[in-house]
Amino acid sequence: MLTPWLEVPGLSDTLEWYSAVTGIDLLTHGTTSDADTIRDTAVAQPLIVATSLLTLHALLPTETERGAAIDVAAGHSVGEFAAAVAAGVLTAEQSLVLVRERGAAMATAAAATPTGMSAVLGGDPDEVLTRLAELGLTPANVNGGGQVVAAGALDALKALAETPPTKAKVIPLQVAGAFHTDYMGSAVARLETLSRGVQPRPAGVSLLSNSDGTVVTDGAEAVARLVAQIARPVRWDLCQETMLSRGVTGLLELAPGGVLTGLARRTLRGVETVAVKTPDDLEAAADLIRRHGGAAA
């Protein structure tokens, strides 16, 4: 995932710094580690955020440039921590330390009770939510475009797959546990303790919260929401609705990109999208910034 990025001048040094900050060998995990290794929540979360921050640094290296180009910053699940950096609430170092502890705490919480997650694609939205409630499952990600991720006990997920809602497809996900549910309570407690030592700044651009899609400007509130979100459903559908209401015309997804632009194509009609996957995408991303940056209300 990171191999091509190391050829961009300066980024290998930045990644070495991120590795030092987290105490995790992100260079190895992003280049040669096998799938089972990087699937570990304690590794995957810092690696994902570090990759997003690398590409943010490559495109908009200073806060001044970010403030001039970005109208709305948002991230899905752990991506909120990269969004908080883009918005100026957290430094890269603060974000990475919190994410390291988040990943480790969530891995510990997931190991305590066997749970999982499954994507539910299609079906009537109300019927899908009703079926999840019947089985005691949580709609952990409401992504819009007919996509909901159910989370909870493994037997309940099995029952969902065996008797899915009408016209819905259920796909089990390769994750360690039921993230964004009450099963993550111990992880919330750990991050609450750590977050008291963080000194966030007011958001320099509009930062959207996963909990309800609202704009958050106060730094302390933003961090509190990041912590609480560990055990709350991700309402990406509401984040996208806010983007539309605020006049967003272009959406740039940082690496590892692709998922959110895919959702946007189904729900943000008329919004131009660019997903940054490799350095080859930087030119298109810079062009999108030039034509759309600073345009939203």
C-alpha positions as a Markdown table, in Angstrom:
| # | Residue | x | y | z |
|---|---|---|---|---|
| 1 | Met | 0.0 | 0.0 | 0.0 |
| 2 | Leu | 2.8 | 2.5 | 0.9 |
| 3 | Thr | 5.5 | 1.3 | -1.5 |
| 4 | Pro | 4.8 | 3.8 | -4.3 |
| 5 | Trp | 4.5 | 6.7 | -1.8 |
| 6 | Leu | 8.0 | 6.2 | -0.6 |
| 7 | Glu | 9.2 | 7.4 | -4.0 |
| 8 | Val | 7.7 | 10.8 | -3.4 |
| 9 | Pro | 10.4 | 13.2 | -2.1 |
| 10 | Gly | 10.2 | 13.7 | 1.6 |
| 11 | Leu | 7.4 | 11.2 | 2.4 |
| 12 | Ser | 9.7 | 8.3 | 3.5 |
| 13 | Asp | 11.1 | 10.7 | 6.1 |
| 14 | Thr | 7.6 | 11.6 | 7.2 |
| 15 | Leu | 6.6 | 8.0 | 7.5 |
| 16 | Glu | 9.7 | 7.3 | 9.6 |
| 17 | Trp | 8.6 | 10.1 | 11.9 |
| 18 | Tyr | 5.0 | 8.6 | 12.1 |
| 19 | Ser | 6.6 | 5.3 | 13.0 |
| 20 | Ala | 8.6 | 6.9 | 15.8 |
| 21 | Val | 5.5 | 8.7 | 17.1 |
| 22 | Thr | 3.4 | 5.5 | 17.2 |
| 23 | Gly | 6.1 | 3.0 | 18.1 |
| 24 | Ile | 4.8 | 0.9 | 15.2 |
| 25 | Asp | 6.9 | -0.1 | 12.2 |
| 26 | Leu | 4.5 | 1.5 | 9.7 |
| 27 | Leu | 7.1 | 1.2 | 6.9 |
| 28 | Thr | 7.2 | -2.5 | 7.1 |
| 29 | His | 3.5 | -2.9 | 7.6 |
| 30 | Gly | 2.7 | -0.6 | 4.7 |
| 31 | Thr | 5.1 | -2.4 | 2.3 |
| 32 | Thr | 5.9 | -6.1 | 3.1 |
| 33 | Ser | 3.7 | -7.3 | 6.0 |
| 34 | Asp | 1.1 | -10.0 | 5.1 |
| 35 | Ala | -2.6 | -9.5 | 5.1 |
| 36 | Asp | -3.1 | -11.3 | 8.4 |
| 37 | Thr | -0.6 | -9.0 | 10.1 |
| 38 | Ile | -2.2 | -5.7 | 8.9 |
| 39 | Arg | -5.7 | -7.0 | 9.6 |
| 40 | Asp | -4.9 | -6.8 | 13.3 |
| 41 | Thr | -6.9 | -3.8 | 14.5 |
| 42 | Ala | -3.9 | -2.5 | 16.5 |
| 43 | Val | -1.9 | -2.3 | 13.3 |
| 44 | Ala | -4.6 | -1.5 | 10.8 |
| 45 | Gln | -5.9 | 1.7 | 12.4 |
| 46 | Pro | -2.5 | 3.5 | 12.7 |
| 47 | Leu | -1.6 | 2.4 | 9.2 |
| 48 | Ile | -4.8 | 3.7 | 7.7 |
| 49 | Val | -4.5 | 7.1 | 9.4 |
| 50 | Ala | -0.8 | 7.4 | 8.6 |
| 51 | Thr | -1.5 | 6.7 | 5.0 |
| 52 | Ser | -4.2 | 9.4 | 4.9 |
| 53 | Leu | -1.9 | 11.9 | 6.6 |
| 54 | Leu | 0.9 | 11.1 | 4.2 |
| 55 | Thr | -1.3 | 11.9 | 1.2 |
| 56 | Leu | -2.7 | 15.0 | 3.0 |
| 57 | His | 0.9 | 16.2 | 3.5 |
| 58 | Ala | 1.7 | 15.5 | -0.1 |
| 59 | Leu | -1.2 | 17.6 | -1.4 |
| 60 | Leu | -1.6 | 20.3 | 1.3 |
| 61 | Pro | 1.5 | 20.4 | 3.5 |
| 62 | Thr | 0.7 | 23.5 | 5.6 |
| 63 | Glu | -2.3 | 24.5 | 7.7 |
| 64 | Thr | -2.6 | 27.7 | 5.7 |
| 65 | Glu | -3.0 | 25.7 | 2.4 |
| 66 | Arg | -5.5 | 23.4 | 4.1 |
| 67 | Gly | -7.6 | 26.3 | 5.4 |
| 68 | Ala | -7.7 | 27.9 | 2.0 |
| 69 | Ala | -8.6 | 24.7 | 0.1 |
| 70 | Ile | -10.8 | 22.7 | 2.4 |
| 71 | Asp | -14.4 | 23.7 | 3.0 |
| 72 | Val | -15.6 | 20.5 | 4.8 |
| 73 | Ala | -13.5 | 17.8 | 6.4 |
| 74 | Ala | -15.0 | 14.4 | 7.3 |
| 75 | Gly | -13.7 | 10.9 | 7.9 |
| 76 | His | -15.4 | 7.5 | 8.2 |
| 77 | Ser | -14.8 | 5.8 | 11.5 |
| 78 | Val | -11.0 | 5.9 | 12.3 |
| 79 | Gly | -10.8 | 8.3 | 9.3 |
| 80 | Glu | -12.2 | 11.0 | 11.6 |
| 81 | Phe | -8.8 | 11.3 | 13.2 |
| 82 | Ala | -7.2 | 12.2 | 9.8 |
| 83 | Ala | -10.1 | 14.6 | 9.2 |
| 84 | Ala | -9.4 | 16.3 | 12.6 |
| 85 | Val | -5.9 | 17.0 | 11.4 |
| 86 | Ala | -7.1 | 18.3 | 8.1 |
| 87 | Ala | -9.4 | 20.6 | 10.0 |
| 88 | Gly | -6.7 | 21.8 | 12.3 |
| 89 | Val | -8.2 | 20.4 | 15.5 |
| 90 | Leu | -5.4 | 17.9 | 16.1 |
| 91 | Thr | -1.7 | 17.7 | 15.1 |
| 92 | Ala | -0.6 | 14.6 | 13.1 |
| 93 | Glu | 1.3 | 13.5 | 16.2 |
| 94 | Gln | -1.8 | 13.8 | 18.5 |
| 95 | Ser | -3.9 | 12.0 | 16.0 |
| 96 | Leu | -1.5 | 9.1 | 15.6 |
| 97 | Val | -1.0 | 8.6 | 19.3 |
| 98 | Leu | -4.8 | 8.5 | 19.9 |
| 99 | Val | -5.3 | 6.2 | 17.0 |
| 100 | Arg | -2.5 | 3.8 | 18.3 |
| 101 | Glu | -4.3 | 3.6 | 21.6 |
| 102 | Arg | -7.7 | 3.4 | 20.0 |
| 103 | Gly | -6.6 | 0.4 | 17.9 |
| 104 | Ala | -5.0 | -1.4 | 20.8 |
| 105 | Ala | -8.0 | -0.8 | 23.1 |
| 106 | Met | -10.5 | -1.8 | 20.4 |
| 107 | Ala | -8.6 | -5.0 | 19.7 |
| 108 | Thr | -8.7 | -5.8 | 23.4 |
| 109 | Ala | -12.4 | -5.1 | 23.6 |
| 110 | Ala | -13.1 | -7.3 | 20.6 |
| 111 | Ala | -11.1 | -10.2 | 22.1 |
| 112 | Ala | -13.2 | -10.1 | 25.2 |
| 113 | Thr | -16.4 | -11.3 | 23.5 |
| 114 | Pro | -16.7 | -13.1 | 20.1 |
| 115 | Thr | -18.6 | -10.6 | 17.9 |
| 116 | Gly | -18.5 | -9.5 | 14.2 |
| 117 | Met | -19.9 | -7.3 | 11.5 |
| 118 | Ser | -21.8 | -7.9 | 8.2 |
| 119 | Ala | -22.6 | -5.6 | 5.4 |
| 120 | Val | -26.3 | -5.4 | 4.4 |
| 121 | Leu | -26.7 | -4.2 | 0.8 |
| 122 | Gly | -30.1 | -3.2 | -0.6 |
| 123 | Gly | -33.5 | -3.9 | 0.8 |
| 124 | Asp | -36.0 | -1.5 | 2.3 |
| 125 | Pro | -34.2 | 0.7 | 4.8 |
| 126 | Asp | -36.9 | 0.5 | 7.4 |
| 127 | Glu | -37.2 | -3.2 | 7.0 |
| 128 | Val | -33.5 | -3.6 | 7.3 |
| 129 | Leu | -33.4 | -1.7 | 10.6 |
| 130 | Thr | -36.4 | -3.6 | 11.9 |
| 131 | Arg | -34.7 | -6.9 | 11.2 |
| 132 | Leu | -31.5 | -5.8 | 12.9 |
| 133 | Ala | -33.5 | -4.8 | 16.0 |
| 134 | Glu | -35.3 | -8.1 | 16.1 |
| 135 | Leu | -31.9 | -9.9 | 16.2 |
| 136 | Gly | -30.4 | -7.5 | 18.8 |
| 137 | Leu | -27.9 | -6.2 | 16.2 |
| 138 | Thr | -26.7 | -2.6 | 15.9 |
| 139 | Pro | -26.6 | -0.7 | 12.6 |
| 140 | Ala | -23.0 | 0.2 | 13.3 |
| 141 | Asn | -22.4 | 2.0 | 9.9 |
| 142 | Val | -25.3 | 3.7 | 8.1 |
| 143 | Asn | -23.5 | 4.6 | 4.9 |
| 144 | Gly | -26.3 | 5.7 | 2.6 |
| 145 | Gly | -26.9 | 4.4 | -0.9 |
| 146 | Gly | -28.6 | 1.3 | 0.5 |
| 147 | Gln | -25.6 | 0.1 | 2.6 |
| 148 | Val | -25.8 | -0.7 | 6.3 |
| 149 | Val | -23.2 | -2.6 | 8.4 |
| 150 | Ala | -24.7 | -4.7 | 11.1 |
| 151 | Ala | -22.7 | -5.6 | 14.2 |
| 152 | Gly | -23.2 | -7.8 | 17.2 |
| 153 | Ala | -23.2 | -11.4 | 18.4 |
| 154 | Leu | -22.0 | -14.0 | 15.9 |
| 155 | Asp | -25.2 | -16.2 | 16.2 |
| 156 | Ala | -27.3 | -13.1 | 15.5 |
| 157 | Leu | -25.2 | -12.3 | 12.4 |
| 158 | Lys | -25.6 | -15.9 | 11.2 |
| 159 | Ala | -29.4 | -15.6 | 11.6 |
| 160 | Leu | -29.3 | -12.4 | 9.6 |
| 161 | Ala | -27.5 | -14.1 | 6.8 |
| 162 | Glu | -29.9 | -17.1 | 6.8 |
| 163 | Thr | -33.0 | -14.9 | 6.8 |
| 164 | Pro | -32.1 | -11.5 | 5.4 |
| 165 | Pro | -34.5 | -8.7 | 4.8 |
| 166 | Thr | -36.4 | -8.8 | 1.5 |
| 167 | Lys | -34.1 | -8.0 | -1.5 |
| 168 | Ala | -31.1 | -7.5 | 0.7 |
| 169 | Lys | -27.7 | -9.2 | 0.5 |
| 170 | Val | -25.7 | -10.0 | 3.6 |
| 171 | Ile | -21.9 | -10.1 | 3.4 |
| 172 | Pro | -19.8 | -11.1 | 6.5 |
| 173 | Leu | -16.8 | -8.7 | 7.0 |
| 174 | Gln | -13.3 | -9.8 | 8.0 |
| 175 | Val | -13.1 | -7.7 | 11.2 |
| 176 | Ala | -12.1 | -8.5 | 14.7 |
| 177 | Gly | -15.3 | -7.5 | 16.4 |
| 178 | Ala | -18.5 | -5.4 | 16.7 |
| 179 | Phe | -17.0 | -1.9 | 16.3 |
| 180 | His | -19.1 | 1.2 | 17.0 |
| 181 | Thr | -21.3 | -0.7 | 19.4 |
| 182 | Asp | -21.6 | -1.1 | 23.2 |
| 183 | Tyr | -19.1 | -3.9 | 23.0 |
| 184 | Met | -16.4 | -1.2 | 22.7 |
| 185 | Gly | -17.2 | 0.4 | 26.0 |
| 186 | Ser | -13.8 | -0.4 | 27.6 |
| 187 | Ala | -12.0 | 1.2 | 24.6 |
| 188 | Val | -14.1 | 4.4 | 25.2 |
| 189 | Ala | -13.0 | 4.5 | 28.8 |
| 190 | Arg | -9.3 | 4.1 | 27.8 |
| 191 | Leu | -9.5 | 6.9 | 25.2 |
| 192 | Glu | -11.4 | 9.2 | 27.6 |
| 193 | Thr | -8.5 | 9.0 | 30.1 |
| 194 | Leu | -5.9 | 9.7 | 27.4 |
| 195 | Ser | -7.9 | 12.5 | 25.8 |
| 196 | Arg | -7.8 | 14.6 | 29.0 |
| 197 | Gly | -4.1 | 15.2 | 28.2 |
| 198 | Val | -4.7 | 16.4 | 24.7 |
| 199 | Gln | -4.9 | 20.1 | 23.9 |
| 200 | Pro | -7.0 | 20.4 | 20.7 |
| 201 | Arg | -7.5 | 23.6 | 18.8 |
| 202 | Pro | -10.6 | 25.1 | 17.3 |
| 203 | Ala | -11.5 | 23.8 | 13.8 |
| 204 | Gly | -10.1 | 25.9 | 11.0 |
| 205 | Val | -12.6 | 24.5 | 8.6 |
| 206 | Ser | -16.0 | 22.7 | 9.0 |
| 207 | Leu | -15.4 | 19.4 | 10.7 |
| 208 | Leu | -18.3 | 16.9 | 10.4 |
| 209 | Ser | -19.1 | 14.4 | 13.2 |
| 210 | Asn | -19.9 | 10.8 | 12.5 |
| 211 | Ser | -22.5 | 10.7 | 15.2 |
| 212 | Asp | -25.0 | 13.0 | 13.5 |
| 213 | Gly | -23.3 | 14.8 | 10.6 |
| 214 | Thr | -23.3 | 18.1 | 12.4 |
| 215 | Val | -20.5 | 20.7 | 12.1 |
| 216 | Val | -18.2 | 20.8 | 15.1 |
| 217 | Thr | -15.9 | 23.8 | 15.6 |
| 218 | Asp | -14.9 | 23.5 | 19.3 |
| 219 | Gly | -11.7 | 21.5 | 19.6 |
| 220 | Ala | -12.6 | 19.9 | 23.0 |
| 221 | Glu | -16.1 | 18.9 | 21.7 |
| 222 | Ala | -14.5 | 17.4 | 18.6 |
| 223 | Val | -12.1 | 15.2 | 20.6 |
| 224 | Ala | -15.0 | 14.1 | 23.0 |
| 225 | Arg | -17.0 | 13.1 | 19.9 |
| 226 | Leu | -14.1 | 11.2 | 18.5 |
| 227 | Val | -13.8 | 9.2 | 21.7 |
| 228 | Ala | -17.5 | 8.5 | 22.1 |
| 229 | Gln | -17.8 | 7.5 | 18.5 |
| 230 | Ile | -15.9 | 4.3 | 19.2 |
| 231 | Ala | -19.1 | 2.8 | 20.7 |
| 232 | Arg | -21.6 | 4.8 | 18.6 |
| 233 | Pro | -22.9 | 4.0 | 15.1 |
| 234 | Val | -21.3 | 5.9 | 12.2 |
| 235 | Arg | -23.9 | 8.0 | 10.4 |
| 236 | Trp | -22.0 | 8.6 | 7.1 |
| 237 | Asp | -25.4 | 9.1 | 5.4 |
| 238 | Leu | -25.9 | 12.2 | 7.6 |
| 239 | Cys | -22.4 | 13.5 | 6.9 |
| 240 | Gln | -23.1 | 13.3 | 3.2 |
| 241 | Glu | -26.4 | 15.1 | 3.6 |
| 242 | Thr | -24.5 | 17.9 | 5.4 |
| 243 | Met | -22.0 | 18.1 | 2.6 |
| 244 | Leu | -24.8 | 18.6 | 0.1 |
| 245 | Ser | -26.5 | 21.2 | 2.3 |
| 246 | Arg | -23.3 | 23.2 | 2.5 |
| 247 | Gly | -22.8 | 23.3 | -1.2 |
| 248 | Val | -19.9 | 20.9 | -1.6 |
| 249 | Thr | -19.1 | 20.4 | -5.3 |
| 250 | Gly | -16.0 | 18.3 | -5.2 |
| 251 | Leu | -15.0 | 15.4 | -2.9 |
| 252 | Leu | -11.4 | 14.3 | -2.4 |
| 253 | Glu | -10.8 | 11.0 | -0.7 |
| 254 | Leu | -7.3 | 10.6 | 0.8 |
| 255 | Ala | -5.5 | 7.2 | 0.5 |
| 256 | Pro | -6.3 | 4.5 | 1.0 |
| 257 | Gly | -9.1 | 5.8 | -1.2 |
| 258 | Gly | -12.0 | 4.3 | -3.1 |
| 259 | Val | -14.7 | 3.3 | -0.7 |
| 260 | Leu | -16.1 | 6.7 | 0.2 |
| 261 | Thr | -16.0 | 8.0 | -3.4 |
| 262 | Gly | -17.9 | 4.8 | -4.3 |
| 263 | Leu | -20.6 | 5.8 | -1.8 |
| 264 | Ala | -20.6 | 9.4 | -3.0 |
| 265 | Arg | -21.3 | 8.4 | -6.6 |
| 266 | Arg | -24.5 | 6.8 | -5.4 |
| 267 | Thr | -25.6 | 9.5 | -3.0 |
| 268 | Leu | -23.9 | 12.8 | -3.8 |
| 269 | Arg | -25.2 | 13.3 | -7.4 |
| 270 | Gly | -23.4 | 16.0 | -9.3 |
| 271 | Val | -20.4 | 16.1 | -6.9 |
| 272 | Glu | -17.1 | 15.5 | -8.6 |
| 273 | Thr | -14.9 | 12.9 | -6.9 |
| 274 | Val | -11.3 | 11.9 | -6.9 |
| 275 | Ala | -10.0 | 9.0 | -4.8 |
| 276 | Val | -6.3 | 9.1 | -4.1 |
| 277 | Lys | -4.9 | 5.5 | -4.2 |
| 278 | Thr | -1.3 | 6.0 | -5.5 |
| 279 | Pro | 0.9 | 9.0 | -6.3 |
| 280 | Asp | -0.3 | 8.8 | -9.9 |
| 281 | Asp | -3.6 | 10.3 | -8.5 |
| 282 | Leu | -2.0 | 13.4 | -7.0 |
| 283 | Glu | -2.3 | 15.5 | -10.2 |
| 284 | Ala | -6.0 | 14.8 | -10.5 |
| 285 | Ala | -6.4 | 15.6 | -6.8 |
| 286 | Ala | -4.5 | 18.9 | -7.1 |
| 287 | Asp | -6.7 | 19.8 | -10.1 |
| 288 | Leu | -9.9 | 19.1 | -8.1 |
| 289 | Ile | -8.6 | 21.3 | -5.3 |
| 290 | Arg | -7.8 | 24.1 | -7.8 |
| 291 | Arg | -11.3 | 24.0 | -9.3 |
| 292 | His | -13.4 | 23.3 | -6.2 |
| 293 | Gly | -11.4 | 24.3 | -3.1 |
| 294 | Gly | -12.8 | 27.2 | -1.1 |
| 295 | Ala | -16.0 | 27.1 | -3.1 |
| 296 | Ala | -18.6 | 25.8 | -0.5 |
| 297 | Ala | -20.6 | 28.0 | 1.8 |
